[in-house]
Amino acid sequence: MPSDLSRPHFIGIGGAGMSGIAKILAQRGAHVAGSDAKESAAASALRELGASVRIGHDAAHLAPDASCVVVSSAIREDNPELAAATARGIPAVHRSDALAALMDAHRALAVAGTHGKTTTTSMLAVALRAMGLDPSYAIGGDLDGPGSNAHHGTGEIFVAEADESDRSFHKYAPEVAVVLNVELDHHANYASLEEVHESFETFAGRIADGGTLVVSADHEGARELARRVRKREGDRIRVVTYGEADDADVRVRELRQRGLASEVTVALDGRELAFGVSVPGRHYALNAVAALVAGAALGVPPAELARALGSYTGVKRRLQRKGEAAGVQVIDSYAHHPTEMAADLEAIRGGAGGGRVLVLFQPHLYSRTRELGTEMGEALTLADGTVVLPIYPAREDPVPGVTSALITGAARAAGAREVSEAAEPAEAVRRIAGMARPGDLVLTMGAGDVTDLGPWILDRLSGQPGD
């Protein structure tokens, strides 16, 4: 462990990426401390590992002997703890640099892409653990199985989610990298799709000599990346494509959805492998294929890995079942980009058994809504009814004229059924619960705190209003 990570202080320690790094450091023996804006399950889990976690941001929370402060791109320069560290000469370490340090001396496998990173990374972590390989991993979401977003393993493999949003994935040098798809998102950091392609090219250029880039053959953005990397890096690294496309190196022969699960058959290294995926939707099945190909590139026996992938039961917020009341199922989705929204709605509709699909959607970020609000509205035409909450700002300040009305207006123009806006959560819960009838599915959708509304909806359906 680098000396500056021996006594780290994390600012925003409860975040998905930050808490994972903090957990691994604590498991490796570091004296971890940090703060976050609010109490959380992540904060409690870190305390159980011996970390000191304070709630609220205050310069007094920074210990005199802190070796560094760990920050993400979401932490502003005027944060009192960061300002205090700067005044005292304590170095600031970006989250990505800390993760890169943790991956040193391991066989690193990094999963990137505009969509599907968390699911694919989780599939690999669960499957490799099921095989007894005990990998280390850092994931942007909590697993249903191991129950954690991070783990310091005894094995030689380290599986990490590689975030392109702020270009922090340029810090990693994996042996194997996966790129699931390449689309324009994170408009505050990327001005064009060409900038996104250049960023992913840089990521691919960081793959270790003799390593492997695994790329989807079904997604045009990923195919373009494969073309560029083969031209630029073809003698240094191997490029392997996967998918349903006829020219895929690893071809999906058959993909069938059975209720809220899937079965997939692939041709890999001259043999066919069939395995089940215990989550619904074509996109999740293809994520499992990406995990299979990536693991094989590391030398993991494909047949054993295919069987182990069947032990994956999901990750929190990725079509996670929250419960059922009055004959209505409530499911939670992290989808917040139009491509993700459409994919999850198609997956749920395929396993809905004839019932209606109702959505309680919360847009995430003003910049994303400004650029993609029309496409979000078009994606919602796949629902039978939608209630839209105000925009969840996260790290952004409001943008004049950018509201949820951009989405609802686009949805109505595209022919969506029964679309309305709700000014606050309690109103949204009353409305969506009032729309539901036995046999329906209700989907809470978005990357913000809409995930907290599932229990409210279930209470309302049960005749026990929680608002």
C-alpha positions in Angstrom: 0.0 0.0 0.0 1.4 3.4 -0.9 2.4 5.4 2.2 0.1 8.3 1.4 -2.9 5.8 1.5 -1.9 4.5 5.0 -4.1 7.0 6.8 -6.5 8.4 4.2 -9.4 10.7 4.8 -12.3 10.3 2.3 -14.4 13.3 1.5 -17.8 11.9 0.5 -16.9 8.4 1.9 -20.5 7.1 1.5 -20.5 7.3 -2.3 -20.6 4.1 -4.3 -17.1 4.5 -5.8 -15.5 6.1 -2.7 -16.9 3.6 -0.2 -15.6 0.7 -2.2 -12.0 2.0 -2.2 -12.3 2.8 1.5 -13.5 -0.7 2.3 -10.5 -2.3 0.4 -8.0 0.0 2.2 -9.6 -0.8 5.6 -9.4 -4.6 4.8 -5.7 -4.1 3.8 -5.0 -2.5 7.2 -5.1 1.2 6.5 -6.5 3.6 9.2 -9.5 4.9 7.2 -11.5 8.0 8.1 -13.9 10.2 6.2 -17.1 12.1 6.1 -20.3 12.2 4.2 -23.3 14.5 3.9 -25.7 12.0 5.4 -25.9 8.7 7.2 -26.0 5.5 5.0 -25.6 1.8 4.9 -22.2 2.3 3.4 -21.1 4.4 6.4 -22.3 1.8 8.8 -20.5 -1.0 6.9 -17.3 1.1 7.0 -17.6 1.6 10.7 -17.9 -2.2 11.1 -14.5 -2.5 9.4 -13.0 0.0 11.9 -13.2 3.2 9.8 -14.1 6.5 11.5 -17.0 8.1 9.6 -18.4 11.5 10.5 -21.6 13.0 9.2 -21.4 16.5 7.7 -18.4 18.3 6.2 -16.3 20.3 8.7 -12.6 21.1 8.8 -12.5 19.7 12.3 -13.2 16.2 10.9 -9.8 16.1 9.3 -7.4 14.3 11.6 -4.0 15.9 12.2 -2.1 12.7 11.1 -4.1 12.2 7.9 -1.7 11.0 5.1 -4.0 12.3 2.3 -7.5 13.3 1.5 -9.2 11.2 -1.2 -11.7 13.1 -3.4 -13.9 12.5 -6.4 -14.7 14.9 -9.2 -17.9 15.7 -7.3 -16.0 17.4 -4.5 -15.8 21.2 -4.9 -12.7 23.1 -4.0 -14.5 25.1 -1.4 -15.3 21.9 0.6 -14.1 22.8 4.2 -12.2 19.6 4.6 -10.4 19.9 1.3 -9.6 23.5 2.0 -8.2 22.6 5.4 -6.0 19.8 3.8 -4.7 22.3 1.3 -3.8 24.8 4.0 -2.0 22.1 6.0 -0.1 20.7 3.0 -1.9 17.3 3.0 -2.0 15.9 -0.5 -5.3 15.3 -2.3 -5.6 12.0 -4.1 -8.3 11.5 -6.8 -10.4 8.4 -6.3 -9.2 7.0 -9.6 -5.5 7.3 -8.5 -6.3 5.4 -5.3 -8.1 2.7 -7.2 -5.2 2.4 -9.7 -2.8 2.0 -6.7 -5.0 -0.8 -5.3 -4.9 -2.7 -8.7 -1.1 -2.6 -8.8 0.4 -6.1 -8.6 -2.9 -7.7 -9.6 -4.1 -9.1 -12.9 -6.5 -6.2 -13.5 -9.8 -6.5 -15.5 -11.5 -3.2 -16.1 -15.1 -2.9 -17.4 -16.0 0.3 -19.2 -18.9 1.6 -21.3 -21.7 4.1 -21.3 -24.1 1.5 -19.9 -23.9 -1.8 -18.2 -20.6 -1.4 -16.3 -21.9 -2.1 -12.8 -23.8 -5.2 -13.9 -20.9 -6.7 -15.9 -18.4 -6.0 -13.2 -20.8 -7.6 -10.7 -21.3 -10.7 -12.8 -17.6 -11.2 -13.0 -17.1 -10.7 -9.3 -19.8 -13.1 -8.3 -18.8 -15.8 -10.8 -15.1 -15.7 -10.0 -16.0 -15.9 -6.3 -18.3 -18.9 -7.0 -15.3 -20.6 -8.6 -13.2 -20.1 -5.5 -10.8 -17.6 -7.1 -11.5 -14.9 -4.5 -10.9 -11.8 -6.6 -10.6 -8.3 -5.4 -13.3 -6.0 -6.8 -14.6 -2.5 -6.8 -18.1 -1.9 -8.2 -20.4 1.1 -8.5 -23.3 -0.7 -6.8 -24.0 -3.3 -4.0 -24.2 -6.9 -5.0 -27.2 -9.0 -4.0 -24.9 -11.9 -3.3 -21.8 -10.9 -1.4 -23.6 -7.8 -0.2 -20.8 -5.4 -0.8 -19.6 -3.1 -3.6 -15.9 -4.0 -2.8 -13.7 -6.7 -1.5 -10.0 -7.3 -0.9 -9.5 -10.9 -2.1 -6.6 -13.3 -1.8 -6.6 -14.1 -5.5 -4.5 -12.5 -8.2 -7.5 -11.0 -10.1 -8.8 -7.5 -9.5 -12.1 -6.6 -11.2 -12.9 -2.9 -11.4 -15.6 -0.7 -12.9 -13.9 1.9 -15.0 -15.7 5.2 -15.1 -15.5 7.3 -18.2 -17.7 10.2 -16.9 -14.7 12.3 -15.8 -12.0 10.5 -17.8 -10.7 8.9 -14.6 -10.5 5.5 -16.3 -7.4 6.9 -18.1 -5.5 6.1 -14.9 -5.9 2.3 -15.1 -3.5 -0.1 -17.0 -5.5 -3.4 -17.0 -4.5 -6.7 -18.5 -8.0 -7.1 -19.9 -10.5 -4.3 -20.6 -14.1 -4.5 -21.6 -16.0 -1.8 -23.6 -19.7 -2.6 -23.7 -20.9 0.5 -25.7 -19.8 4.0 -26.6 -22.4 6.8 -26.5 -22.5 10.5 -25.8 -23.3 11.1 -22.1 -21.9 13.3 -19.3 -22.4 16.4 -21.2 -20.7 18.6 -18.6 -17.4 16.8 -19.5 -17.8 15.8 -23.2 -18.8 18.3 -25.9 -19.2 15.7 -28.7 -19.3 12.0 -29.5 -15.8 12.4 -31.1 -14.5 13.4 -27.7 -16.0 10.3 -26.1 -14.4 8.1 -28.8 -11.0 9.8 -28.2 -11.4 9.2 -24.4 -12.2 5.5 -24.9 -9.2 5.2 -27.3 -7.0 6.6 -24.6 -8.4 4.0 -22.2 -7.7 1.2 -24.6 -4.2 2.5 -25.1 -3.6 1.9 -21.4 -4.1 -1.8 -21.7 -0.9 -3.7 -20.8 1.3 -5.1 -23.6 -0.1 -8.4 -24.7 -3.4 -7.7 -23.1 -6.9 -7.9 -24.5 -9.7 -5.5 -25.4 -13.2 -7.1 -25.3 -15.7 -5.1 -27.4 -19.4 -5.4 -28.3 -19.9 -6.2 -32.0 -23.6 -5.2 -31.7 -23.1 -1.5 -30.8 -21.9 0.9 -33.5 -20.0 3.1 -31.1 -18.1 0.1 -29.8 -17.4 -1.3 -33.3 -15.9 2.1 -34.2 -13.7 1.9 -31.2 -12.6 -1.7 -32.2 -11.7 -0.4 -35.7 -9.6 2.5 -34.3 -7.8 0.3 -31.7 -7.0 -2.4 -34.2 -5.5 0.2 -36.5 -3.5 1.9 -33.7 -2.8 -0.9 -31.2 -3.2 -4.1 -33.3 0.3 -5.3 -32.9 0.4 -4.6 -29.2 -2.9 -5.9 -27.8 -5.6 -8.3 -29.0 -9.1 -7.1 -29.8 -12.0 -9.6 -29.4 -15.6 -8.8 -30.3 -18.7 -10.5 -29.0 -22.4 -10.4 -29.7 -25.2 -11.3 -32.1 -23.6 -9.7 -35.1 -22.5 -12.2 -37.8 -18.9 -11.0 -37.7 -18.5 -11.3 -33.9 -15.4 -13.2 -32.8 -17.6 -14.8 -30.0 -21.0 -15.2 -31.5 -24.3 -15.4 -29.6 -26.1 -18.3 -31.3 -29.3 -18.1 -29.3 -30.8 -15.8 -26.7 -34.2 -16.6 -25.1 -36.0 -14.8 -22.3 -38.0 -16.9 -19.9 -40.0 -14.7 -17.6 -37.6 -12.6 -15.6 -34.6 -14.7 -16.6 -32.7 -15.5 -19.8 -30.9 -18.4 -21.5 -28.0 -17.8 -23.9 -25.8 -20.0 -26.1 -22.5 -18.8 -27.5 -19.8 -20.1 -29.8 -16.4 -19.7 -28.1 -13.1 -21.2 -29.1 -14.8 -23.7 -31.4 -17.4 -25.0 -28.9 -20.9 -24.1 -27.9 -21.6 -23.0 -24.3 -25.1 -22.6 -22.9 -25.9 -21.0 -19.6 -28.6 -19.2 -17.7 -28.8 -15.6 -16.6 -31.1 -14.9 -13.6 -32.0 -11.4 -14.6 -34.3 -10.3 -17.4 -33.5 -8.6 -20.7 -31.3 -9.1 -23.7 -28.9 -6.4 -22.6 -28.2 -8.2 -19.3 -27.7 -11.5 -21.2 -25.2 -9.8 -23.4 -23.4 -8.3 -20.4 -23.0 -11.9 -19.2 -21.4 -12.8 -22.5 -19.0 -9.9 -22.1 -18.1 -11.2 -18.7 -17.5 -14.7 -20.1 -15.2 -13.5 -22.9 -13.3 -11.2 -20.5 -12.8 -14.0 -18.0 -11.6 -16.3 -20.7 -9.1 -13.7 -21.9 -7.6 -13.9 -18.4 -7.3 -17.7 -18.7 -10.3 -18.6 -16.6 -11.8 -21.9 -18.0 -14.9 -20.8 -20.1 -17.1 -23.8 -19.3 -16.6 -23.3 -15.5 -17.1 -19.6 -15.8 -20.3 -20.0 -17.8 -21.8 -22.3 -15.1 -20.7 -19.8 -12.4 -22.4 -16.9 -14.1 -25.6 -18.6 -13.4 -25.1 -17.9 -9.7 -25.5 -14.1 -10.4 -28.7 -12.8 -9.0 -28.4 -9.1 -9.6 -27.1 -5.9 -8.2 -29.1 -3.4 -6.2 -31.0 -0.9 -8.4 -30.6 -3.0 -11.6 -34.1 -4.3 -12.0 -34.2 -5.1 -8.3 -37.5 -6.5 -7.0 -38.6 -4.5 -4.1 -41.8 -6.4 -3.2 -45.4 -7.0 -4.1 -48.7 -5.7 -2.7 -52.3 -6.0 -3.9 -51.1 -8.1 -6.9 -48.7 -5.4 -8.1 -44.9 -5.9 -8.3 -42.6 -3.0 -7.6 -39.1 -3.1 -9.2 -36.3 -0.6 -9.0 -34.2 0.5 -12.0 -31.1 2.7 -12.0 -31.7 3.6 -15.7 -31.3 7.3 -16.4 -29.9 7.5 -20.0 -32.5 6.9 -22.8 -30.7 3.8 -24.0 -30.8 2.3 -20.5 -34.4 3.3 -20.0 -35.6 1.6 -23.2 -33.6 -1.5 -22.5 -35.0 -1.9 -19.0 -38.6 -1.2 -20.1 -38.3 -3.8 -22.9 -36.8 -6.3 -20.5 -39.6 -5.8 -18.0 -42.3 -5.8 -20.6 -40.9 -9.1 -21.9 -41.4 -10.7 -18.4 -44.5 -8.9 -17.3 -46.9 -11.7 -18.2 -49.4 -9.5 -19.8 -49.7 -6.9 -17.1 -49.2 -3.2 -17.6 -45.8 -1.5 -17.0 -46.1 1.8 -15.0 -43.1 4.0 -14.4 -42.2 6.5 -11.7 -39.3 8.3 -13.4 -36.8 10.8 -11.9 -34.6 12.6 -14.4 -30.9 12.8 -13.3 -28.9 16.0 -13.9 -29.9 19.2 -15.6 -27.2 18.9 -18.3 -28.4 15.4 -19.2 -32.0 16.5 -19.3 -31.2 19.5 -21.5 -29.4 17.3 -24.0 -31.4 14.1 -23.9 -34.8 15.1 -22.6 -36.5 14.4 -25.9 -35.0 10.9 -26.1 -36.0 10.2 -22.5 -39.6 11.1 -23.4 -39.4 8.8 -26.4 -38.2 5.9 -24.3 -41.1 6.3 -21.9 -43.5 5.5 -24.8 -42.6 1.8 -23.9 -44.5 2.3 -20.6 -48.3 2.1 -20.2 -48.3 5.0 -17.8 -45.7 7.4 -16.4 -45.3 9.9 -13.6 -42.3 12.1 -13.8 -40.6 13.8 -10.7 -38.6 17.0 -10.8 -34.9 16.7 -11.9 -32.5 15.3 -9.3 -29.6 17.8 -9.4 -26.9 15.7 -7.8 -23.8 17.9 -8.2 -25.3 20.5 -10.6 -26.9 23.8 -10.2 -30.3 24.5 -11.8 -30.3 25.5 -15.5 -33.0 28.1 -16.5 -35.7 26.5 -18.6 -34.6 22.9 -18.0 -37.4 21.0 -16.2 -39.2 17.7 -16.3 -41.6 19.3 -18.7 -39.0 18.7 -21.5 -39.5 15.0 -20.9 -43.2 14.8 -20.5 -43.8 17.1 -23.5 -41.6 14.9 -25.7 -43.3 11.7 -24.4 -46.7 13.0 -25.3 -45.5 14.2 -28.7 -44.1 10.6 -29.3 -47.5 9.0 -28.4 -46.8 8.0 -24.8 -49.8 6.9 -22.8 -50.9 8.6 -19.6 -47.9 10.8 -18.8 -48.0 13.4 -16.0 -45.6 15.4 -13.7 -45.6 15.4 -9.9 -44.2 18.2 -7.9 -43.0 16.1 -5.0 -42.5 12.5 -4.0 -45.7 12.0 -1.9 -47.8 13.2 -4.8 -46.0 10.9 -7.2 -46.5 7.9 -5.0 -50.2 8.5 -4.6 -50.6 8.9 -8.3 -48.6 5.9 -9.4 -50.2 3.6 -6.8 -53.7 4.9 -7.8 -53.0 3.9 -11.4 -51.9 0.3 -10.6 -54.1 -2.7 -10.6 -53.5 -6.4 -10.0 -51.0 -7.9 -12.5 -49.2 -4.6 -13.2 -45.5 -3.9 -12.7 -44.4 -0.5 -11.2 -40.9 0.6 -12.0 -39.1 3.3 -10.0 -36.5 4.6 -12.4 -33.6 7.0 -12.2 -30.2 7.5 -10.6 -31.3 9.7 -7.8 -33.3 9.1 -4.6 -36.4 7.7 -6.5 -35.0 4.4 -5.3 -36.4 5.3 -1.8 -40.0 5.4 -3.0 -40.5 1.7 -3.6 -41.5 1.0 0.0 -43.8 4.0 -0.1 -45.6 2.6 -3.1 -45.9 -0.8 -1.5 -47.3 0.7 1.7 -49.8 2.7 -0.4 -50.9 -0.4 -2.3 -51.3 -2.2 0.9 -53.6 0.5 2.3 -50.9 1.8 4.7 -50.0 5.2 3.2 -46.3 6.0 4.1 -46.5 9.7 3.3 
